């Protein structure tokens, strides 16, 4: 067996892996990039970009079909050509993947190792039983894959995940979506707007990552006005019948129904790709999922010379976080044992549904008990939103009573992707609500709705401060 020595070995050439490799090289270290599958990030191949392409087509169809309230009438039916829709999705997807591949091609050939790596020890990897790599430090950046509950496997090729959707040549007639998280909600609504008969089923009421009950309930009612959505579904059975999936379920009106669909799209989460690395051969302590325990600020696993970044650590599976984590892991792998914390940005998540969802900073479920207030705006009467007939949704902002500091927000509503950015910047800068209200707000813009919520929070903070001494005396 051939043996090769290096300073840093990076397992996985996705967003986190490429960032780790480049950071290690920038630190002047020798680095190897090990990849067993095709090059090209999850985002470009089967994630962010192809899903937004499908959503863009869906938004075009939806807008064309809803011009009448403006006094604009489109004569004749709106026709969606599924083959043309999917052809553009695949073509543009391949273009984005091509950009990633160009970057990979610029990496020296001797630094790219094809094959699947397994740990022999903390510092030794074996690749396809043909090569042994001895490294000073190792970065795990193996990404994730769709998690499919065992009962669905009996559906065979009628079961699809998001990866499969973007390989379709045409749109199907019907799809049952299981899991109204980010992926299920985005794809479910997009397919429905493109004329596909869609049912979206969830469990425990979860929806788009929202944890604030009032915001989640508003989102639920808003989406249910457009397509079938049951976040707390009672599915009795899923069965393969010929080339279709038969589903028995209790509908929203409490009647039992049986329907058949061309596909069951499973969007019930993702699983970190750490189960085939032979981590039992390392000194790492792992959790119940098999993920090594690690420091999210340094990405170091325990006190070892192993670092874990991106979707593989299941911390915050988002592209910008994966890029940050890869860079931090690569830098620390290069300077090990002199490990330093890196910049972790304010939490920001966006669901590109319509209306959009934004999650910023501290989520509702982690707010400090008895030490926060909620500011609210309902977009129903918000000026610019109403002008555009985008006046659906609600924004909740959270602030600490003792300091007035802005803590975070949960939102379903128009332009949430943009408002979310403003709020994430405010969290990272540790601004107070008063400081945020000192910022300019143009008229008429959707952001004036944010100002309304902040003003509500400011008023509640003022009342809370006056009430606090009375409570203390009592």
N, C-alpha and C positions, 0 to 999 in steps of 0.2 A: 504493500500500500504506500502510495506517495505521501510524503509529509511536507507541509508548507508552514512557514512561520510568518506572523504578522503582528503588528501592534494592536489593531482592532479588527474584529470580524463582525460584520453586520448581517444579521439573518433577515432577509426580506427587503425587496427593492420597491416598496410602495412609498407613499408620502413621507412617513416617519423614517424609513430606512434610507432613502435618498438624502434626507436632511441630515441624518446621523453620519452617513458616509462623507458628505461634503464638509461637515463641521470637523470631523476627524482629520480630513486632508488639509483643511484650512489651518489646523493646529500643528501641521507639519508631520503628522504621523502616517505610517503605512497602513492602509485599510483595504479590506476585501469585502465585496458585496456579494452575498450568496442568495440566489433566487431559483426556486424550483419550478415556478410557473411562468406564465407570460409576463413580460414587462408591461408597465402601465398601471397607474394607481386605481384603487377602488373608485375614487371620485370620478375619474375620467371615463373608466370603462362601464361601470354599472351603478354609479351613485349620483353624485351632485349634478353632473352635466347632462347625462341622458335623461334624467328625470325632469330637469328644468326644460329640456327640449319638448318633452311630451306635454308638460304643463303649459308651455307657451302655445302649442297647437290647441290645447283645450281652452285656453283663455280667448284665443281668436274665435273659436267656434261659439263660445258662450257670449262674447261681446256682440258678434254678428246676429245672434238670435235674440238679443235683448236691447234693441235700439228703439223700440216703439215708445217707451216712456219719455224719450227725448223728443218725440215727434218725428223721428226718422224711421221710415218704413222700408224694409227690404222686401221687394216683390219676389215671391217664390220661396221654396224651401231652402234651408241651408244644407248643403251637401258636404259630408265629411268623407273623403277618400282615404280609407284606412291604409292602403298601400303607400300612398303619397306621404301620409303622416309618418309612417314608420321608416320610409326610405330617408326622409330628412333627419329623423332621430338617429338612424344608424350612420348616415353620412357625416353629420356634424360631430357625433360621438367619436367616430374614427379620426376626425380632424383633431379633436382635443387629445385623444390618445397619442396621435402623431407628435404633438408638441412634447409630450412626456418622453416618448421614445427618442426624440432628437436629443434630449438632455442625457438620456442613458447612453446613447451612441457616443457622446463626448467623453464618457468615462473610459479610461484605458482598458483595453481588452484583458490585460493581465490582472486587473482588479475585479473582474466579473467572474464569479464562479457559479456555473449552472449546477443545479441539484438541490436535494433536500438535506438540511443539516440536522444532526442529532447530537445531544451533549454526551460526551464521554466523561467529562469532569467540568469543573468551573472554568477551565481555560483551554479545553480541548473539544473540538467538534469533529464529527465524522460525516462526510458528505457522500451519500449514495454508496457507502462501503468501498469507495475507490480513492478517497482523499482524506487525510487527517490534517486538520488545521489547528496549530498551536497559537493562541492569541494571548496578549497581555490583558485585553479587555474584550467583552462581547456585548453587542447590543441586540436584543430581541425586538424585531419589528415585523412580526409575521402577520399582522392584520387580523381580520375576522372573517367569518362566513355566516350565512343565514342559519339561524337555529330552527330546526323543524321538529315539532313535537311528534313522537313516535306514531300516534294514531293516523296522522296524515300520510305516512309513507305508503300506505295501502292504495293510495290514489294514483300511484305510478306517474305516467307522463301527463296526467291531468293536474298534477301538482306543479306549481311554478313558484319561483321566488323572483325578487326584483331583477336579478341578473338575467333571468330568462326573458322577461318582458321586452328588453331592449334588443332582443334578437328576433322578435316577431316580424314576419313579412307583412302581416295584415292585422287589423284589430279583430278580436273575437266578438261574438255576439253577446256573450254573458260571462261575468267573472264574479265569484264570491271571494271577498277579501277578508282574511282573518288577521286581525291586529290593527286597530286604528291609531297606531303610533305615527311617527313622522313619515315613514315609508308608506304604510298602508293608507293613511289619510291623503297624502299627496297623490299617490297613484290611483286610489279609489275615486277621488273626485275628478281627476283628469280623465280617466276612462269613462266615467259617467257623462262628462261634458262632451266627450267625443262620440256619444251615442251608444256606448256599451251598457247593457243591463247589468247594474252593479248592486250588490248587497255587501255592506261592511259590518262585520261582527267583531265585538270585543269582549273582554271580561273585566269584571270589577269596576266598570265605569271609566277606566282610563281613556284619555283622549289627547293626543298630540303632546304628551308630556306635561300638560297643565296639572297643577296640584291645588290651585286656589278654587274652592268649590263653586263660587259665584261665577268666576270667569269660565270655568269648565262647563257649567250648566248653560251659560250663554252660548258658548261655542257649540255645544250639543244641539241646542234648539236651532241655531243658525244653519248648521250643516244638514240637519234633518229636514229643513224646508226645501232642500235641493235634491238630496239623494237619500236612499235608505241607509240609515246608520243606527246601530244598536250597540253602544259601548258596554252594555251589561247583558249580553245576549245569552239565551238559553238554547244552545244547539243540541239537538237530541241525537243526531247521527249524521255522519258523512260517509257516503258510499260511492264506489266506482260503479257506474252503470253504463256499459258500452264505452263510448268516447266522451262521456259526460260525468259530472259529479252530482250526485243527488244529495240534497241537504234537507233534513227535517229540523224545523226550529219553531220556537214559540215567537210569534211576531209581536210587534210593538202594541198591537191591539189585543194581545193575549190569546189569539187564535193559533192553532197549530197549522203550519204550512209545510208543504213539500215542494221544492223547486229543483230544477236541474240547471247546471251551469257548464260552460265549455271548460273552464279552469277554476281551480281553487288557488288563489294567490296567498301564500303564507308569508306574513310580515310580522311575525311574533318575536322579533328580536334577532340579535346576532351573537355568535359565539366566538370568543378569542381563539386564534389558532395557536394554542400552546400545548395541545394534548398529544402531539406527535413529535415532541422535541426531546423526549427521554429526560425530562427535568428531574426524575428520581435519581439520576446519576450526579446531580449537583448538590451543593450544600443549602440550597434555597428552601425557605419555608413557604408553603403554598396554602392558599385558602381552599374552601370547599369546591370552588370551580376549577381548581388546579392552577390558578394564576399566582405567580410569585408575589409575596408581600414586598412592597416597594415604597420609597419616599417620592411623593408626587412632585416635590420641588427640585429634587436632584435626579429622579428616575432610577436611582440605584436600588437594586434588589438586595435587601439586608445590608450586610457589610461587605458583600462580595464585589468582584470586578465585573459583574453582570448588570446590565441596565435594560430596562424594558420601556418601549415607547409606542405611541399610537394605539390603534384599536386592540392590539395584543394585550394591553393592560386593563382594558374595559373601564377606564376612568372617565374620559370625556371623548367619545368616538366621533370627533368632528375634524374636518380637514385642517383648519387653522391650528387646532390644538395638536394634531399629529405632527405638523411641521414644527411647532414650537418644541414639543417633546423630543422629536428626533434631534433637533439642534442641541438641546440641553444634554441629552443622553450622549451624543457624539462628542461634545466638548468635555463632559465629565469622564467618558471612557478614555479620551486622549490624555487627560491630566490625572487619572487615577494613580494614587489614592487621595490626591488633593481634590476632593469632590466639593463643588459649590452649588448652592441653589440657583436656579435660573428664573427668568421672568415668567410667571404664570399670569395670564391676563384675566380680566374680569369675565365671569361666566356669561356666555351669550349663545342662545339657541334660537333658530328660526325654522318654522314650518311654512313651506311655500304653498299653502292652501289658499283658498279665497273665501272669506277673509283670512289673512295670514295670522300666524301665532308667533309671539316672541316671548322668550323667557330670559330674564336678565338678573344677574347678581344672586342674592339669597332667595331661594324659592320659598313659597308660602309655608311649606311644611317645616322649614328650618328657621323660621323667624324667631327672634328671642321672645319668649313668653312674657306677656304683660309689659313689654317694653317696645311696642311698635304701634304705629297707626297706619291705616290704609286710606289713600286718596283715590277717588274714583271718577271716571268719566264714562258716560254712555255715549257712543258715537251716533245714536239715533238722530239727535238734533245738532250734531256738530256741523258747522257751516259748510266748509269745503267738502266734507264727506257727503253731505246731502246734495250738494251741487252735482257731484259726480255719480250719485246713486250708489255710493259705496258706504252708506251710513249704517253699517251693521257691526256690532261688537262692543267690547268693554275693555277698559284699561284699569288695572289696579297698580298703584305705586305704594311702596312700603318705606317708612322712615322710622328711625329710632327716636323714642320719646326723650331720652336723656341728652342726646347730642344733636338731634335734628338732622342727622346724617341720612342721606338716601341709601337704602339697603338693596333695593331690587324692584322688579316688576314682573307681572304676568299679564299678557294681553292677547286678545283676539280682535282683529280689526284691520282697517285699511292702513297700508304703508307700514306695517309692523316691522318689516325688515329694516326700514330706515330709522324709525323711532327707537327700535331696539339698539341700534348702534349708538345713538345719542345717549341713551340711558346706560349702556355698558361703559362708555367713556366717563360718565358721571360717577359710576360706581368705582372705576379704577382710580379716578382723581379724588375719591373720598369727599365728594361735594355734599353740602347740606341742601335741603330743600330750598332754603332761603337763597343760597348761592345760585341754584339752578333757575330760580325765578328772576334773578337779576340778568339772566342771559336774554338776548333778543329773540322775539317770536314775531315773524312776519305775518301779515294778513292779506288774503285769507289762505291759510294752509292747514293741513291736517294736524300739524304739530301744535296748533292752538288747543287741540283736545288734550295734549299732554300738559299744557299750561293749566287747563281746568283741573286736571287730576292733581297737579302739584299744589294748586291753590287750595284744593280741598284738603290735601294732606297738611298744608301749613296751618289751616284753620283748626284742624283736629289736634295738631301738635300744641297749638296755643291753648286749647281747652284742656288738653291732658296735663299741661304744666300747671294750670290753675287748680285742677282737681287733685293733683298729687299731694299737696300739703294737707288738704282736708282728709284724704284717705289715711295719711300718716297719723293725724291726730285721732281719727276714729279708731 
